Amino acid sequence: MRLNLGCGGDIREGYLNVDWFQQKHPSVVAIDLSHLPWPFANSSAEEILMLDFLEHFPYSKTTSMLMECYRVLSPGGELVVQVPDSEHLMKALTQFGEYLCNKCGRTIVGREHRMWDPICGTCGQDVDGMSEAAMRRLYGGQDYPGNFHFACFTKTSLVLKAEACGLTAFRFEETEHQYRNWNFKAVF
């Protein structure tokens, strides 16, 4: 079995697509994943996708949810987690440090540098627009039920939580559009 947890509109063929808020789609199974244990057998999943999922639950539930993934994964199975990169988001939000423009991916140099520019030299987006986009990404769009974020992660914080749950082998995968949503993706 391959699970796509909190799938939203990302319906994938060959997966059991699960989402509490997208119950209208015929191939989505409505399961409230905030209630543990999940209704999946031990060692029953060869892959679990949690793309833009963990941040929708309180940080205090992160360990419990990762433990559920460990329980449900079959030996050699993979857990793929994508979450907003809070370290990067904070740089864009505060306009401090280097971060990537969320429209074109150009490196933006924050206010503390002498060469600071209030707009992206490639696409023309102003840094206040980037700050606003970072705020929405950090807290969720808040435009429909379930589109709220309750937790944020750095690469280190996610890896430490996962390792504490027995998910020790990992790698980071960068997608070509990583900068557009200021995400990072980890595979355990």
Secondary structure, 3 states (H helix, E strand, C coil): CEEEECCCCCCCCCCEEECCCCCCCCCEECCCCCCCCCCCCCCCEEEEEEECCHHHCCHHHHHHHHHHHHHHEEEEEEEEEEEEEHHHHHHHHHCCCEEECCCCCCEEECCCCCCCCCECCCCCCEHHHHHHHHHHHHHCCCCCCCCCCCCCECHHHHHHHHHHCCCCCCEEECCCCHHHHCEEEEEC
